[in-house]
Amino acid sequence: MAKMIPMSALAAVLFVVAYNMSDWREFKNMFSSPISDVFVLLITFSLTVLFDLVIAIEVGMVLAVFLFMKRMSEITNVNFKSMDFSEEDMNFDFSQENKKYETDKDTLIYEINGPFFFGAADKFLDQINGLGEHNKTIIIGMKHVNFIDATALHAFKRMLNTCEKHHIVVYVTGIQQGPYQTLEKASLTDRIGVDHFLKSIDDAKKKLQS
């Protein structure tokens, strides 16, 4: 029965279906999105029209992945702080924390915020390049790290090599289960010391005073 339907009639039906599926109003609204998202949209749309839907989806996916990695590298940061740092409250009063933690010039704190992958590895290495014999202890806050990739793991190993060279003690606080297992598989937990993985800065401070 379908063979008896004129092709022109089927074409008209397809035009109507395509129009209803196109969501052109939503397409129009997309132009108010960030330029990078609009770029991916236009590239995928153009490839769909000019070549093939499968090719367009593959290229669009690759572009979206690179865009995601770029954004994650921008939001992930490594901050250096002294002992006047608290992990418990992001809006803390530094003056109060100064009273709470007596500043120790030999102790450094590095905070990693966001996924710890190759986009943030260089930032981490830049922060730890100044380590030397004048430092005795490093505390790395990893409360907000939910992922570690191979490049960041290599950066972590380089940091440990530097610390071992200068006899610097390393403490890691607030680490989540996933990143901990990553370090464990790489045998870095043994190098750091299982008892050097603590819940908070308070625990690290007590450990240093004991």
C-alpha positions as CSV (number, residue, x, y, z in Angstrom):
1,M,0.0,0.0,0.0
2,A,2.9,2.4,0.8
3,K,4.2,1.9,-2.8
4,M,1.0,3.4,-4.1
5,I,1.5,6.7,-2.3
6,P,3.0,9.4,-4.6
7,M,6.5,10.4,-3.8
8,S,5.5,14.1,-3.9
9,A,2.9,13.4,-1.1
10,L,5.5,11.6,1.0
11,A,7.9,14.4,0.5
12,A,5.3,16.9,1.7
13,V,4.7,14.7,4.8
14,L,8.5,14.6,5.5
15,F,8.7,18.4,5.2
16,V,6.0,18.8,7.8
17,V,7.6,16.2,10.1
18,A,11.0,17.8,9.7
19,Y,9.6,21.3,10.4
20,N,7.9,20.0,13.6
21,M,11.1,18.3,14.7
22,S,13.4,21.1,13.9
23,D,12.5,23.3,16.9
24,W,13.6,26.3,15.0
25,R,12.5,28.6,17.8
26,E,14.9,26.7,20.2
27,F,17.5,26.9,17.5
28,K,17.1,30.7,17.4
29,N,17.4,30.9,21.2
30,M,20.7,28.9,21.1
31,F,22.4,32.0,19.6
32,S,22.1,33.7,23.0
33,S,24.4,30.9,24.4
34,P,28.2,31.2,24.7
35,I,30.0,31.6,21.4
36,S,31.7,28.2,21.8
37,D,28.4,26.4,22.1
38,V,27.0,28.2,19.1
39,F,30.1,27.2,17.2
40,V,29.6,23.6,17.9
41,L,25.9,23.9,17.0
42,L,26.6,25.5,13.6
43,I,29.4,23.0,12.7
44,T,27.1,20.0,13.6
45,F,24.2,21.6,11.7
46,S,26.3,22.4,8.6
47,L,27.8,18.9,8.5
48,T,24.3,17.3,8.8
49,V,23.1,19.3,5.8
50,L,26.2,19.1,3.6
51,F,27.4,15.5,4.4
52,D,25.8,13.0,6.7
53,L,24.1,12.8,10.1
54,V,26.5,10.2,11.4
55,I,29.6,12.3,10.5
56,A,28.0,15.4,12.0
57,I,27.3,13.7,15.3
58,E,30.8,12.3,15.5
59,V,32.4,15.6,14.8
60,G,30.0,17.4,17.2
61,M,30.8,14.9,19.9
62,V,34.6,15.4,19.5
63,L,34.2,19.2,19.5
64,A,31.9,19.0,22.6
65,V,34.5,16.9,24.4
66,F,37.3,19.3,23.7
67,L,35.1,22.2,24.8
68,F,34.3,20.4,28.0
69,M,38.0,19.7,28.8
70,K,38.8,23.4,28.1
71,R,36.1,24.6,30.4
72,M,37.1,22.1,33.2
73,S,40.8,23.2,32.9
74,E,39.6,26.8,33.4
75,I,37.5,26.2,36.5
76,T,40.0,23.8,38.1
77,N,42.5,25.8,40.2
78,V,45.3,25.2,42.6
79,N,45.6,27.7,45.5
80,F,48.4,28.2,47.9
81,K,47.6,29.1,51.4
82,S,49.4,29.3,54.7
83,M,48.1,27.7,57.9
84,D,45.3,30.2,58.2
85,F,43.1,28.1,56.0
86,S,39.9,26.2,56.8
87,E,38.3,23.5,54.7
88,E,35.0,23.5,56.6
89,D,33.7,26.9,55.4
90,M,34.3,28.5,52.0
91,N,33.3,31.9,53.3
92,F,35.5,32.0,56.4
93,D,37.0,35.0,58.1
94,F,40.8,35.0,57.6
95,S,41.3,37.1,60.7
96,Q,39.5,34.5,62.8
97,E,41.4,31.6,61.1
98,N,44.7,33.4,61.9
99,K,43.8,33.1,65.5
100,K,42.6,29.5,65.2
101,Y,45.8,28.3,63.4
102,E,49.1,29.6,64.4
103,T,50.9,30.3,61.2
104,D,53.9,28.0,60.6
105,K,56.2,29.3,57.9
106,D,57.6,25.8,57.4
107,T,54.2,24.4,56.6
108,L,52.5,25.0,53.2
109,I,49.0,24.2,52.1
110,Y,47.8,23.6,48.6
111,E,44.2,23.4,47.7
112,I,43.0,21.7,44.5
113,N,39.5,22.7,43.4
114,G,37.8,20.7,40.7
115,P,38.7,17.6,38.7
116,F,42.5,17.0,38.9
117,F,43.3,16.1,35.3
118,F,45.8,17.2,32.6
119,G,44.2,20.7,32.3
120,A,45.1,21.4,36.0
121,A,48.4,19.4,36.2
122,D,50.5,22.3,34.9
123,K,48.9,24.7,37.4
124,F,49.7,22.2,40.2
125,L,53.4,21.9,39.1
126,D,53.7,25.7,38.8
127,Q,52.6,26.0,42.4
128,I,55.0,23.4,43.8
129,N,58.1,24.5,41.8
130,G,59.2,26.7,44.7
131,L,59.5,23.8,47.2
132,G,62.9,23.6,48.9
133,E,64.8,22.6,52.0
134,H,63.2,25.5,53.9
135,N,59.9,23.7,53.8
136,K,59.2,20.9,56.3
137,T,55.5,20.0,55.7
138,I,53.0,20.2,52.9
139,I,49.3,19.8,53.3
140,I,47.3,19.2,50.1
141,G,43.5,19.9,50.4
142,M,41.7,17.6,48.0
143,K,38.2,17.8,49.4
144,H,36.8,19.2,46.1
145,V,38.7,16.8,43.8
146,N,36.5,14.0,42.4
147,F,38.7,12.7,39.6
148,I,42.4,12.3,38.9
149,D,43.7,11.3,35.4
150,A,47.1,9.9,34.3
151,T,48.7,13.3,33.6
152,A,47.7,14.7,37.0
153,L,48.9,11.5,38.6
154,H,52.3,12.0,37.0
155,A,52.4,15.5,38.4
156,F,51.6,14.2,41.8
157,K,54.5,11.7,41.5
158,R,56.8,14.5,40.6
159,M,55.7,16.5,43.6
160,L,56.4,13.5,45.8
161,N,59.8,13.1,44.3
162,T,60.6,16.7,45.1
163,C,59.3,16.3,48.7
164,E,61.3,13.1,49.2
165,K,64.4,14.8,47.9
166,H,64.1,17.7,50.4
167,H,62.7,15.5,53.2
168,I,59.3,17.2,53.2
169,V,56.4,15.5,54.9
170,V,53.2,15.3,52.9
171,Y,49.6,15.2,54.3
172,V,46.5,14.9,52.2
173,T,43.2,16.1,53.7
174,G,39.5,15.5,52.7
175,I,40.3,13.1,49.8
176,Q,37.3,11.3,48.3
177,Q,37.1,7.6,47.7
178,G,37.7,7.7,43.9
179,P,40.8,9.8,44.0
180,Y,42.1,7.8,46.9
181,Q,41.8,4.5,45.0
182,T,43.6,6.1,42.1
183,L,46.5,7.0,44.3
184,E,46.4,3.6,45.9
185,K,46.6,1.8,42.6
186,A,49.7,3.9,41.7
187,S,51.2,2.9,45.1
188,L,51.3,6.6,46.1
189,T,49.4,6.0,49.3
190,D,52.2,3.9,50.6
191,R,54.8,6.6,49.7
192,I,52.8,9.3,51.4
193,G,51.8,7.1,54.3
194,V,48.3,5.8,55.0
195,D,48.2,7.6,58.3
196,H,49.0,10.9,56.5
197,F,45.5,10.9,54.8
198,L,43.4,13.0,57.2
199,K,39.9,14.4,57.2
200,S,40.6,18.0,57.8
201,I,43.2,20.7,58.5
202,D,42.4,20.4,62.2
203,D,43.5,16.8,62.1
204,A,46.7,17.7,60.2
205,K,47.5,20.4,62.7
206,K,47.0,18.0,65.6
207,K,49.2,15.5,63.8
208,L,52.0,18.1,63.4
209,Q,51.8,19.0,67.1
210,S,51.9,15.5,68.4
